[in-house]
Amino acid sequence: MEDAKTISTDAPTVPHSDAATRIAVAYGDGIGPEIMEATLRVLRAAGAHLEALPIEVGEGVYRRGFTAGIEPCAWDILRSTRVFLKAPISTPQGGGFKSLNVTIRKTLGLFANVRPCTAYSPFVATAHPTMDLIVVRENEEDLYAGIEHRQTDEVYQCLKLITRPGCERIVRHAFELARLQGRKKVTCMTKDNIMKLTDGLFHQVFDEIGAQYPDIQQEHMIIDIGMARAATQPERFDVIVTLNLYGDILSDVTAEVAGSVGLAPSANIGDTCAMFEAIHGSAPDIAGQDLANPSGLLLAAVMMLVHIGQPEPAQRIHNAWLRTLEDGVHTGDVFNAAHSRRRVGTRAFADAVIANLGESPTTLAPVFYHPSAPRTVPHRERRTPAAKVLDGVDVFVSWRGDEHELAAQLQTAETDALKLQMITNRGVKVWPEGLPETFKTDHWRCRFLTRHGQALSNADLLRLMERIDAAKIDFIKTEHLCRFDGVPGYSLGQGQ
């Protein structure tokens, strides 16, 4: 038998007491009601002290006209309990519907998405039997800000927003989690060789905060090779911290590499609230057939129990679940002839876990959950603002002609303070000295910079925009170009 593992997902925000802890519970869509019912049965049998307050979210709420998938009364329960156990939900296809998960995470400030990915070899098939890593995903920013626009007939835009406070919170959370669990290394993954300002900030903050944790190994990897290595050499990783979109994809990859996405839990942690869920979806194709594996949601509930200060039932459930895997009692998604003894459905699997309460695994490492003190939210000191100097403006225009005609028109709009420096199309410089092979659309970025290096004012930009409007050019957006403490806060055009 492997050595016992001491695990803690995060110090709890809700201190332990003998009184039942009130939690919000959503049964979800598709397989959600089945796996939630199974999970709650196990929690009750293990002696968890909980008062479950049901709320309705998901497809039915969307269909009643609430485009966020949640009704106002549900927010009151979420804010009063501060703990949410959620089954997977379905978002209707098509425009007009916002992701419920993103809405809840951002509205309640659940900035850290913690996703453990562990192999359970030989009982669950995997090519990486020693894999045991945690993906810590930033949960509120990046492209998931959901700010999108159609700007021209041909071009759509999604804004990638990265903030220093957001980077600081998630990076510190990853290092604190590593220290709490006795893990040896934190790996940061970004694409800062391309997105030098946004991903570059995340990498910079990782280096800054990492210097405060000399006891933990640290490394940075570009996300593409990092994700490839996580898929083929997951044993080399311990804790991975990354941005929102990358973390979403990476955690699904690592969960599948570990054995099955269906086994993977997820905790969404904020300063005052937390949400716990499986990482998989609602699987409507098998809904109502007693086929779904409740393990992802059950292990998420284990993370919840630790978070609210109930480590004893968390430990009983987790060890019983491991023993059930060892016994070969498996749902169809992980059933294999070599190590499975009995194929069961959702209800029978929950029954088997309940029957094993009080037992421990004999081959897999048993877990030990230790009590933790209530989590202390660090006070964040605001940085002294950088000295900002306005250098110019990027004017985005809709234009059906070529770049030379556009440049000639824009040059007639130049002012004494601002001169046209560059035109790009899809980020690539096309004027001056562009190449005819470059593919172009009807969306152009036109960069005007100060003529003589002097600082500009907003009034200078307004005069320019009046002249562009008078030239009958369809401008659709502007972006100020500023230096902060002398460092340009804007990227060069590709090829510039």
Secondary structure, 3 states (H helix, E strand, C coil): CCCCEECCCCCCCCCCCCCCEEEEEECCCCCHHHHHHHHHHHHHHCCCCEEEEECCECHHHHHCCCCCCECHHHHHHHHHHCEEEECCCCCCCCCCCCCHHHHHHHHCCCCEEEEEEECCCCCCCCCCCCCEEEEEEECCCEHHHCCEEECCCCCEEECCECCHHHHHHHHHHHHHHHHHHCCCEEEEEECCCCCCCHHHHHHHHHHHHHCCCCCCEEEEEEHHHHHHHHHHCHHHCCEEEECHHHHHHHHHHHHHHHCCHHHCEEEEECCCCEEEEECCCCCHHHCCCCCCCCHHHHHHHHHHHHHCCCHHHHHHHHHHHHHHHHCCEEECCCCCCCCCCEEECHHHHHHHHHHCCCCCCCCCCCEECCCCCCCCCCCCCCCCCCCEEEEEEEEEEECCCCHHHHHHHHHCCCCCCEEEEEEEECCEEEECCCCCCCCCCCEEEEEEEECCCCCCCHHHHHHHHHHHHHCCCEEEEEEEEEEECCEECCCCCECC
